[in-house]
Amino acid sequence: MGAEDGIPSGGRTAGPRQLYDARVNGTAQGEVMREEMLIVEDLLLTLMDDTSGAIAGEGTLYYTLGGAVLAELALRGHVTAAEGDTGLTGLKVHAVSGRSIEDPLLRDAYRKTAERTRGVQTLLVEIGAELRGTVLDRLVDRGVVSRERKRRLGLFHTTSLSVADTRHKAEVAREVRATLVNGRTPGERTAVLIGLLSASGSLPGLHPAIPWSGKVYERAKEYEKGTWGADAVSAAVTRTVVAVTVGSAVAVTGAAD
């Protein structure tokens, strides 16, 4: 196999950093990197402030991140759902057997789904509960995010985050902006990302990277509703995931008030 398979000519498997550098340089390995970067990674990176490392929507982040993973499983054909097949915890999500999952994060989420058929609300909590740290670790390993540990006053240890390499984040923002500002038709991954960003209530705070306006709001809402031409299964899961994210955000905000 050659570089087009994600393996350098020397025969060693390309690591995350190698693949990232290859992608931004436009080589064949970059296409491999595009497949390896999950929607949930793009989502967390987009929500992160470049300098302070603060993450928008922290209060309901586990729902939003869990939604990104569940939606990706649906897009890849690993889970299925049918609108109308609901229980006390919402739309029932069924695991689809017979297809291997190489990515460990997706594989772990799939196992939770495959244990037994459950409603999407339950799955979002179970899948999303530990995702923040896991996804941050992946971004740090890729060299996209920097994590620095410091000691204050010689006693207290603190950890600071920042975006170490803004190239990938800028590319994601360009794709979102082209859809919401310029009206370009996005791919499924970008459509899901926009729906989740809209549901999280964080889109206005991403200005000026993604300029905010009434037109942007209206277009984002359409993706939030899942009306973007996805196949029936993907659309059903995504609409429900986004709806639950919105409802959860409202509930948490109301409780805080």
Secondary structure per residue as TSV (DSSP state, phi and psi in degrees):
chain	resnum	aa	ss	phi	psi
A	1	M	-	360.0	152.6
A	2	G	-	-116.1	-163.1
A	3	A	G	-62.0	-28.9
A	4	E	G	-65.5	-16.5
A	5	D	G	-95.0	5.2
A	6	G	T	84.1	14.0
A	7	I	-	-122.3	123.1
A	8	P	-	-61.3	163.9
A	9	S	T	-60.9	-24.4
A	10	G	T	-75.2	-8.9
A	11	G	S	99.8	-8.6
A	12	R	-	-85.6	142.8
A	13	T	-	-66.4	132.6
A	14	A	-	-67.1	133.6
A	15	G	-	-81.4	170.7
A	16	P	H	-54.7	-42.6
A	17	R	H	-67.1	-41.7
A	18	Q	H	-59.0	-44.6
A	19	L	H	-66.5	-36.4
A	20	Y	H	-64.8	-47.3
A	21	D	H	-61.3	-39.2
A	22	A	H	-63.4	-38.4
A	23	R	H	-64.4	-51.0
A	24	V	H	-69.3	-20.5
A	25	N	T	-86.8	-2.6
A	26	G	T	81.0	20.0
A	27	T	-	-88.8	175.7
A	28	A	H	-61.3	-36.1
A	29	Q	H	-63.0	-25.5
A	30	G	H	-60.7	-32.7
A	31	E	H	-67.4	-34.1
A	32	V	H	-64.0	-42.5
A	33	M	H	-61.7	-37.4
A	34	R	H	-60.7	-36.4
A	35	E	H	-73.6	-32.9
A	36	E	H	-76.0	-31.1
A	37	M	S	-71.4	117.8
A	38	L	-	-82.6	159.7
A	39	I	H	-58.1	-39.7
A	40	V	H	-64.3	-32.1
A	41	E	H	-70.5	-44.4
A	42	D	H	-60.7	-38.9
A	43	L	H	-63.8	-51.7
A	44	L	H	-64.1	-40.1
A	45	L	H	-63.8	-40.3
A	46	T	H	-65.2	-35.0
A	47	L	H	-79.3	-10.6
A	48	M	B	-89.7	134.4
A	49	D	-	-72.1	133.6
A	50	D	T	-57.7	-41.1
A	51	T	T	-94.4	-50.5
A	52	S	T	-80.8	-22.1
A	53	G	-	78.4	1.1
A	54	A	-	-63.9	141.0
A	55	I	B	-110.5	122.0
A	56	A	T	-66.4	145.9
A	57	G	T	71.4	31.1
A	58	E	G	-57.2	-34.4
A	59	G	G	-60.1	-33.1
A	60	T	G	-122.9	25.0
A	61	L	H	-61.7	-35.9
A	62	Y	H	-65.3	-32.4
A	63	Y	H	-68.6	-44.5
A	64	T	H	-65.4	-45.0
A	65	L	H	-67.8	-42.3
A	66	G	H	-60.6	-38.1
A	67	G	H	-63.8	-38.5
A	68	A	H	-63.8	-41.1
A	69	V	H	-69.7	-44.3
A	70	L	H	-64.4	-40.6
A	71	A	H	-65.0	-37.7
A	72	E	H	-66.1	-39.8
A	73	L	H	-59.7	-39.1
A	74	A	H	-66.5	-44.5
A	75	L	H	-62.1	-32.3
A	76	R	T	-89.2	1.0
A	77	G	T	80.7	19.5
A	78	H	S	-91.5	-18.5
A	79	V	E	-134.5	157.4
A	80	T	E	-138.4	159.8
A	81	A	-	-159.5	154.2
A	82	A	-	-130.3	125.7
A	83	E	T	-60.3	132.9
A	84	G	T	106.0	-22.3
A	85	D	-	-88.5	81.1
A	86	T	E	-125.3	158.8
A	87	G	E	-134.2	-158.9
A	88	L	T	-65.8	-25.9
A	89	T	T	-109.2	29.3
A	90	G	E	93.2	-165.8
A	91	L	E	-53.0	132.2
A	92	K	E	-83.0	131.2
A	93	V	E	-108.3	128.3
A	94	H	E	-111.9	135.6
A	95	A	E	-76.2	142.6
A	96	V	-	-105.3	118.4
A	97	S	-	-86.6	166.9
A	98	G	S	94.2	0.3
A	99	R	-	-122.9	124.6
A	100	S	-	-72.7	148.9
A	101	I	-	-125.1	113.6
A	102	E	-	-82.4	-36.9
A	103	D	-	-69.9	124.9
A	104	P	H	-63.6	-34.2
A	105	L	H	-66.2	-46.7
A	106	L	H	-66.8	-37.2
A	107	R	H	-63.8	-40.7
A	108	D	H	-65.7	-41.8
A	109	A	H	-64.7	-39.0
A	110	Y	H	-63.4	-41.2
A	111	R	H	-58.5	-41.7
A	112	K	H	-62.2	-39.0
A	113	T	H	-68.8	-37.0
A	114	A	H	-78.5	-16.3
A	115	E	H	-56.2	-44.8
A	116	R	S	-168.7	157.4
A	117	T	-	-71.6	125.0
A	118	R	E	-136.1	167.2
A	119	G	E	-74.8	155.2
A	120	V	H	-62.6	-33.1
A	121	Q	H	-63.4	-42.8
A	122	T	H	-64.1	-44.3
A	123	L	H	-63.7	-39.0
A	124	L	H	-59.6	-40.9
A	125	V	H	-69.0	-46.8
A	126	E	H	-66.5	-39.9
A	127	I	H	-75.9	-40.8
A	128	G	H	-82.7	-15.3
A	129	A	T	-56.3	-40.2
A	130	E	T	-108.2	8.0
A	131	L	H	-71.7	-32.6
A	132	R	H	-53.2	-54.3
A	133	G	H	-65.7	-40.6
A	134	T	H	-63.1	-45.6
A	135	V	H	-69.6	-38.4
A	136	L	H	-61.5	-42.0
A	137	D	H	-58.9	-42.0
A	138	R	H	-64.3	-42.1
A	139	L	H	-67.2	-36.2
A	140	V	H	-66.0	-44.6
A	141	D	H	-60.7	-32.6
A	142	R	T	-77.0	-12.7
A	143	G	T	82.9	9.3
A	144	V	S	-84.0	-36.1
A	145	V	E	-116.0	142.3
A	146	S	E	-106.1	135.1
A	147	R	E	-119.7	122.8
A	148	E	E	-122.2	127.3
A	149	R	E	-100.6	130.9
A	150	K	E	-129.7	160.5
A	151	R	E	-116.5	126.4
A	152	R	E	-102.2	135.0
A	153	L	T	55.7	21.6
A	154	G	T	70.8	6.0
A	155	L	T	-124.2	-46.3
A	156	F	E	-101.7	131.8
A	157	H	E	-93.4	131.5
A	158	T	E	-127.4	155.8
A	159	T	E	-123.9	128.8
A	160	S	E	-116.2	145.4
A	161	L	E	-118.5	150.6
A	162	S	E	-157.0	159.8
A	163	V	E	-81.7	111.6
A	164	A	S	-78.7	-33.2
A	165	D	-	-136.0	110.4
A	166	T	-	-87.9	0.9
A	167	R	H	-63.9	-47.0
A	168	H	H	-66.9	-42.6
A	169	K	H	-59.9	-41.5
A	170	A	H	-64.3	-35.8
A	171	E	H	-67.8	-41.7
A	172	V	H	-61.6	-44.1
A	173	A	H	-61.8	-37.7
A	174	R	H	-63.3	-39.7
A	175	E	H	-66.0	-42.7
A	176	V	H	-65.9	-43.1
A	177	R	H	-63.7	-41.0
A	178	A	H	-61.2	-33.0
A	179	T	H	-76.0	-51.3
A	180	L	H	-81.1	-32.0
A	181	V	T	-95.3	-43.9
A	182	N	T	-96.9	-8.8
A	183	G	-	78.5	18.4
A	184	R	-	-72.9	145.3
A	185	T	-	-76.9	122.4
A	186	P	-	-89.2	168.5
A	187	G	-	-75.8	171.3
A	188	E	H	-61.4	-41.0
A	189	R	H	-61.0	-45.7
A	190	T	H	-66.3	-37.9
A	191	A	H	-61.6	-44.0
A	192	V	H	-63.8	-44.0
A	193	L	H	-58.3	-44.4
A	194	I	H	-64.3	-42.9
A	195	G	H	-58.9	-42.3
A	196	L	H	-72.3	-38.2
A	197	L	H	-61.9	-42.3
A	198	S	H	-64.6	-44.2
A	199	A	H	-64.1	-32.8
A	200	S	H	-73.4	-13.9
A	201	G	T	77.0	13.0
A	202	S	-	-97.0	-9.0
A	203	L	G	-57.5	-43.1
A	204	P	G	-58.6	-33.1
A	205	G	G	-74.8	-8.3
A	206	L	G	-89.5	-1.5
A	207	H	T	-64.2	139.3
A	208	P	T	-93.6	-0.4
A	209	A	T	-56.0	-39.8
A	210	I	S	-125.1	93.1
A	211	P	-	-52.3	133.7
A	212	W	-	-98.3	135.0
A	213	S	-	-159.7	172.5
A	214	G	H	-62.4	-37.9
A	215	K	H	-66.6	-40.9
A	216	V	H	-62.5	-42.0
A	217	Y	H	-58.4	-47.4
A	218	E	H	-65.0	-43.2
A	219	R	H	-65.9	-41.0
A	220	A	H	-62.6	-37.6
A	221	K	H	-63.0	-35.0
A	222	E	H	-63.1	-40.3
A	223	Y	H	-72.3	-32.1
A	224	E	H	-62.4	-35.4
A	225	K	T	-79.4	-7.2
A	226	G	T	80.4	14.3
A	227	T	-	-92.2	63.8
A	228	W	S	-131.2	24.2
A	229	G	S	81.4	16.5
A	230	A	-	-72.4	162.7
A	231	D	-	-66.6	164.1
A	232	A	H	-57.3	-43.3
A	233	V	H	-66.6	-50.3
A	234	S	H	-59.7	-43.5
A	235	A	H	-64.4	-41.4
A	236	A	H	-63.3	-47.7
A	237	V	H	-64.6	-46.7
A	238	T	H	-63.6	-45.1
A	239	R	H	-58.6	-43.1
A	240	T	H	-69.4	-43.4
A	241	V	H	-58.1	-47.5
A	242	V	H	-65.6	-41.6
A	243	A	H	-61.3	-42.2
A	244	V	H	-65.9	-39.0
A	245	T	H	-61.0	-44.9
A	246	V	H	-61.2	-48.7
A	247	G	H	-61.0	-38.9
A	248	S	H	-68.2	-40.9
A	249	A	H	-62.2	-41.4
A	250	V	H	-64.5	-42.2
A	251	A	H	-65.0	-43.5
A	252	V	H	-66.6	-42.4
A	253	T	H	-62.7	-42.4
A	254	G	H	-63.0	-40.0
A	255	A	H	-65.6	-36.5
A	256	A	H	-68.2	-32.6
A	257	D	-	-72.4	360.0
